[in-house]
Amino acid sequence: MDPNKTTLERAFELAKSGRYTTNGEIKQVLAQEGYTASQITGPALMRQLRQILIDSRAH
């Protein structure tokens, strides 16, 4: 866990990495890294992360 990085920032980094395919995987990695994955919630945020996951796999 990077103390200078918020859970949301890390979630976006993970989504952009192209290594994950679902929001559930992102939440799991966040929890493993010591972040509070329960902060990643809400339909708009979940859609945004899902779109980033899709876009990152297309490249």
C-alpha positions, 0 to 999 in steps of 0.5 A, a space after each residue: 500500500 502506498 500511503 500517498 495514494 488513495 484507494 480510488 487512485 489505486 483502483 484506476 491504476 489497476 484498471 488501466 494496467 490491462 491485467 484485470 478483467 472485472 471490478 471484482 478483481 480490482 477490489 480483490 487486489 486492493 484488499 490484498 494491498 491493504 486498501 479499503 476496497 469497500 470504498 469502491 462502490 456506486 453505479 457510476 464509478 463501477 461503470 467508469 472502471 468497467 469501461 477502463 478495463 475494456 479499453 485497456 484490454 483493447 490496446 
